[in-house]
Amino acid sequence: MPSAPSNGLKAASTFEYKTWDTYVTEAQVEPYPLKVSADETLVIECPTGADIKSYALAQRTGNEDLAMVSLFGEHAERVEQLSAGAPHGALRHLVEDVARHFKIVGEAGEPGESSASSTA
């Protein structure tokens, strides 16, 4: 492990610095499987750091297309097709569930490990 920063301060003797690979490993989240029909399941992968930045920007600016791509990745167009003919609450609930699954927001909708919001 790397030594403490050389800023004149002493690091706590029990603190161990993590490697980047450790942070990446700890952040791994299983994909979100969205079963559409007996023959179709969309496997939504965990958004990357860049996706989360885009999602937060989309939330601040009201850019729904960017929010869909940021959250659903390659499946954004299919989710858009599914939601077009469904009651508006279906997409809202899906976005909330996916955001909670990936820890973008907490259980009650409050910001989780990301500063992005879940309102869509």
C-alpha atoms as an extended CHARMM CRD file, in Angstrom:
* protein
*
       120  EXT
         1         1  MET       CA              0.0000000000        0.0000000000        0.0000000000  PROA      1               0.0000000000
         2         2  PRO       CA              1.2040000000        3.5550000000       -0.6710000000  PROA      2               0.0000000000
         3         3  SER       CA              2.5450000000        5.5810000000        2.2000000000  PROA      3               0.0000000000
         4         4  ALA       CA              0.7000000000        8.5380000000        3.6820000000  PROA      4               0.0000000000
         5         5  PRO       CA              0.7780000000       11.8150000000        1.7340000000  PROA      5               0.0000000000
         6         6  SER       CA              3.8480000000       13.9160000000        2.4280000000  PROA      6               0.0000000000
         7         7  ASN       CA              1.9670000000       17.0060000000        3.5940000000  PROA      7               0.0000000000
         8         8  GLY       CA              3.4630000000       17.0230000000        7.0700000000  PROA      8               0.0000000000
         9         9  LEU       CA              0.4440000000       15.3430000000        8.6350000000  PROA      9               0.0000000000
        10        10  LYS       CA              0.5790000000       11.8980000000       10.1650000000  PROA      10              0.0000000000
        11        11  ALA       CA             -1.8460000000        9.3100000000        8.8940000000  PROA      11              0.0000000000
        12        12  ALA       CA             -3.7260000000        7.1400000000       11.3560000000  PROA      12              0.0000000000
        13        13  SER       CA             -1.6710000000        4.0120000000       11.8760000000  PROA      13              0.0000000000
        14        14  THR       CA             -4.6560000000        1.7210000000       11.2350000000  PROA      14              0.0000000000
        15        15  PHE       CA             -5.7240000000        3.3670000000        7.9970000000  PROA      15              0.0000000000
        16        16  GLU       CA             -4.8710000000        1.4790000000        4.8160000000  PROA      16              0.0000000000
        17        17  TYR       CA             -5.0190000000        3.2030000000        1.4650000000  PROA      17              0.0000000000
        18        18  LYS       CA             -6.9570000000        1.3210000000       -1.1920000000  PROA      18              0.0000000000
        19        19  THR       CA             -5.9240000000        0.8250000000       -4.7780000000  PROA      19              0.0000000000
        20        20  TRP       CA             -8.0920000000        1.9600000000       -7.6730000000  PROA      20              0.0000000000
        21        21  ASP       CA             -8.7830000000       -1.6850000000       -8.5160000000  PROA      21              0.0000000000
        22        22  THR       CA            -10.1460000000       -2.1910000000       -4.9940000000  PROA      22              0.0000000000
        23        23  TYR       CA            -12.5600000000        0.7110000000       -5.4140000000  PROA      23              0.0000000000
        24        24  VAL       CA            -13.6990000000       -0.6720000000       -8.7840000000  PROA      24              0.0000000000
        25        25  THR       CA            -14.1960000000       -4.1560000000       -7.3250000000  PROA      25              0.0000000000
        26        26  GLU       CA            -16.1820000000       -2.8000000000       -4.3690000000  PROA      26              0.0000000000
        27        27  ALA       CA            -18.4230000000       -0.7950000000       -6.7030000000  PROA      27              0.0000000000
        28        28  GLN       CA            -19.4750000000       -3.7750000000       -8.8280000000  PROA      28              0.0000000000
        29        29  VAL       CA            -23.2510000000       -4.2380000000       -8.9880000000  PROA      29              0.0000000000
        30        30  GLU       CA            -25.1150000000       -7.0360000000      -10.7530000000  PROA      30              0.0000000000
        31        31  PRO       CA            -26.9930000000       -5.9690000000      -13.9010000000  PROA      31              0.0000000000
        32        32  TYR       CA            -30.7120000000       -5.1990000000      -13.6160000000  PROA      32              0.0000000000
        33        33  PRO       CA            -32.7330000000       -7.7810000000      -15.5790000000  PROA      33              0.0000000000
        34        34  LEU       CA            -35.9410000000       -6.3200000000      -16.9880000000  PROA      34              0.0000000000
        35        35  LYS       CA            -38.1920000000       -9.1470000000      -18.1630000000  PROA      35              0.0000000000
        36        36  VAL       CA            -40.3040000000       -7.7410000000      -20.9840000000  PROA      36              0.0000000000
        37        37  SER       CA            -41.9190000000      -10.9840000000      -22.1400000000  PROA      37              0.0000000000
        38        38  ALA       CA            -41.3430000000      -14.7370000000      -22.0740000000  PROA      38              0.0000000000
        39        39  ASP       CA            -38.8810000000      -14.2660000000      -24.9390000000  PROA      39              0.0000000000
        40        40  GLU       CA            -37.2710000000      -10.9250000000      -24.0660000000  PROA      40              0.0000000000
        41        41  THR       CA            -35.2230000000       -9.7640000000      -21.1070000000  PROA      41              0.0000000000
        42        42  LEU       CA            -33.2490000000       -6.5280000000      -21.1690000000  PROA      42              0.0000000000
        43        43  VAL       CA            -30.0710000000       -6.8170000000      -19.1220000000  PROA      43              0.0000000000
        44        44  ILE       CA            -29.3240000000       -3.2890000000      -17.9610000000  PROA      44              0.0000000000
        45        45  GLU       CA            -25.6760000000       -2.8580000000      -16.9960000000  PROA      45              0.0000000000
        46        46  CYS       CA            -24.4890000000       -0.6910000000      -14.1220000000  PROA      46              0.0000000000
        47        47  PRO       CA            -23.9650000000        2.8920000000      -15.2970000000  PROA      47              0.0000000000
        48        48  THR       CA            -20.3750000000        4.1270000000      -15.4270000000  PROA      48              0.0000000000
        49        49  GLY       CA            -19.1000000000        7.2670000000      -13.7310000000  PROA      49              0.0000000000
        50        50  ALA       CA            -19.5340000000        9.1310000000      -17.0260000000  PROA      50              0.0000000000
        51        51  ASP       CA            -23.1160000000        7.8420000000      -17.2960000000  PROA      51              0.0000000000
        52        52  ILE       CA            -23.8970000000        9.1250000000      -13.7990000000  PROA      52              0.0000000000
        53        53  LYS       CA            -22.5310000000       12.5730000000      -14.6660000000  PROA      53              0.0000000000
        54        54  SER       CA            -24.7300000000       12.5990000000      -17.7730000000  PROA      54              0.0000000000
        55        55  TYR       CA            -27.7200000000       11.3940000000      -15.7560000000  PROA      55              0.0000000000
        56        56  ALA       CA            -27.2550000000       14.1680000000      -13.1790000000  PROA      56              0.0000000000
        57        57  LEU       CA            -26.9950000000       16.7430000000      -15.9690000000  PROA      57              0.0000000000
        58        58  ALA       CA            -30.1170000000       15.3200000000      -17.5940000000  PROA      58              0.0000000000
        59        59  GLN       CA            -32.0120000000       15.6080000000      -14.3110000000  PROA      59              0.0000000000
        60        60  ARG       CA            -30.9230000000       19.2330000000      -13.7920000000  PROA      60              0.0000000000
        61        61  THR       CA            -31.7840000000       20.2660000000      -17.3450000000  PROA      61              0.0000000000
        62        62  GLY       CA            -34.8820000000       18.1230000000      -17.8940000000  PROA      62              0.0000000000
        63        63  ASN       CA            -33.2830000000       16.2880000000      -20.8340000000  PROA      63              0.0000000000
        64        64  GLU       CA            -35.3180000000       13.0650000000      -20.8010000000  PROA      64              0.0000000000
        65        65  ASP       CA            -33.5090000000       11.5460000000      -23.7970000000  PROA      65              0.0000000000
        66        66  LEU       CA            -30.1180000000       11.9640000000      -22.1240000000  PROA      66              0.0000000000
        67        67  ALA       CA            -31.5260000000       10.5460000000      -18.8700000000  PROA      67              0.0000000000
        68        68  MET       CA            -32.7920000000        7.4440000000      -20.6990000000  PROA      68              0.0000000000
        69        69  VAL       CA            -29.4600000000        6.8190000000      -22.4440000000  PROA      69              0.0000000000
        70        70  SER       CA            -27.5040000000        7.4940000000      -19.2510000000  PROA      70              0.0000000000
        71        71  LEU       CA            -29.5460000000        5.0670000000      -17.1740000000  PROA      71              0.0000000000
        72        72  PHE       CA            -30.5410000000        2.3590000000      -19.6730000000  PROA      72              0.0000000000
        73        73  GLY       CA            -27.5440000000        2.4550000000      -22.0150000000  PROA      73              0.0000000000
        74        74  GLU       CA            -28.0010000000        0.3500000000      -25.1570000000  PROA      74              0.0000000000
        75        75  HSD       CA            -31.5780000000       -0.4700000000      -24.0780000000  PROA      75              0.0000000000
        76        76  ALA       CA            -32.7460000000        3.1600000000      -23.9030000000  PROA      76              0.0000000000
        77        77  GLU       CA            -34.5610000000        3.0150000000      -27.2500000000  PROA      77              0.0000000000
        78        78  ARG       CA            -36.3570000000       -0.2230000000      -26.3220000000  PROA      78              0.0000000000
        79        79  VAL       CA            -37.4090000000        1.1550000000      -22.9310000000  PROA      79              0.0000000000
        80        80  GLU       CA            -38.6710000000        4.2650000000      -24.7240000000  PROA      80              0.0000000000
        81        81  GLN       CA            -40.7270000000        2.0600000000      -27.0740000000  PROA      81              0.0000000000
        82        82  LEU       CA            -42.1730000000        0.1210000000      -24.1460000000  PROA      82              0.0000000000
        83        83  SER       CA            -43.0590000000        3.2390000000      -22.1920000000  PROA      83              0.0000000000
        84        84  ALA       CA            -44.6470000000        5.0890000000      -25.1200000000  PROA      84              0.0000000000
        85        85  GLY       CA            -47.8870000000        3.1090000000      -24.8620000000  PROA      85              0.0000000000
        86        86  ALA       CA            -47.8510000000        2.5210000000      -21.1020000000  PROA      86              0.0000000000
        87        87  PRO       CA            -49.2710000000        4.6720000000      -18.3000000000  PROA      87              0.0000000000
        88        88  HSD       CA            -46.7580000000        7.3830000000      -17.3280000000  PROA      88              0.0000000000
        89        89  GLY       CA            -46.1780000000        5.8310000000      -13.9050000000  PROA      89              0.0000000000
        90        90  ALA       CA            -44.6630000000        2.6620000000      -15.3870000000  PROA      90              0.0000000000
        91        91  LEU       CA            -41.5420000000        4.4430000000      -16.6190000000  PROA      91              0.0000000000
        92        92  ARG       CA            -41.2810000000        6.5280000000      -13.4490000000  PROA      92              0.0000000000
        93        93  HSD       CA            -41.3690000000        3.3990000000      -11.2700000000  PROA      93              0.0000000000
        94        94  LEU       CA            -38.8590000000        1.5900000000      -13.4970000000  PROA      94              0.0000000000
        95        95  VAL       CA            -36.4480000000        4.5410000000      -13.2910000000  PROA      95              0.0000000000
        96        96  GLU       CA            -36.8110000000        4.6110000000       -9.4900000000  PROA      96              0.0000000000
        97        97  ASP       CA            -36.2230000000        0.8610000000       -9.1870000000  PROA      97              0.0000000000
        98        98  VAL       CA            -33.1880000000        0.8710000000      -11.4810000000  PROA      98              0.0000000000
        99        99  ALA       CA            -31.7380000000        3.9080000000       -9.7000000000  PROA      99              0.0000000000
       100       100  ARG       CA            -32.1520000000        2.1870000000       -6.3120000000  PROA      100             0.0000000000
       101       101  HSD       CA            -30.6960000000       -1.0760000000       -7.6510000000  PROA      101             0.0000000000
       102       102  PHE       CA            -27.5460000000        0.7090000000       -8.8190000000  PROA      102             0.0000000000
       103       103  LYS       CA            -27.4290000000        2.8530000000       -5.6520000000  PROA      103             0.0000000000
       104       104  ILE       CA            -27.9060000000        6.0760000000       -7.5660000000  PROA      104             0.0000000000
       105       105  VAL       CA            -30.5520000000        6.9530000000       -4.9570000000  PROA      105             0.0000000000
       106       106  GLY       CA            -31.3490000000        5.4930000000       -1.5570000000  PROA      106             0.0000000000
       107       107  GLU       CA            -34.3980000000        3.4520000000       -0.5550000000  PROA      107             0.0000000000
       108       108  ALA       CA            -36.6690000000        6.4610000000        0.0330000000  PROA      108             0.0000000000
       109       109  GLY       CA            -35.5490000000        8.2400000000       -3.1400000000  PROA      109             0.0000000000
       110       110  GLU       CA            -32.9670000000       10.4050000000       -1.4290000000  PROA      110             0.0000000000
       111       111  PRO       CA            -29.5490000000       10.6970000000       -3.1030000000  PROA      111             0.0000000000
       112       112  GLY       CA            -27.5080000000        7.5670000000       -2.4520000000  PROA      112             0.0000000000
       113       113  GLU       CA            -23.9120000000        7.0150000000       -3.4460000000  PROA      113             0.0000000000
       114       114  SER       CA            -24.3340000000        9.4630000000       -6.3050000000  PROA      114             0.0000000000
       115       115  SER       CA            -25.5340000000       13.0430000000       -6.3290000000  PROA      115             0.0000000000
       116       116  ALA       CA            -27.9710000000       12.2270000000       -9.1630000000  PROA      116             0.0000000000
       117       117  SER       CA            -31.6970000000       12.4200000000       -8.5420000000  PROA      117             0.0000000000
       118       118  SER       CA            -34.2280000000        9.7400000000       -9.4950000000  PROA      118             0.0000000000
       119       119  THR       CA            -37.0790000000       11.8980000000      -10.7440000000  PROA      119             0.0000000000
       120       120  ALA       CA            -37.8400000000       11.3260000000      -14.3830000000  PROA      120             0.0000000000
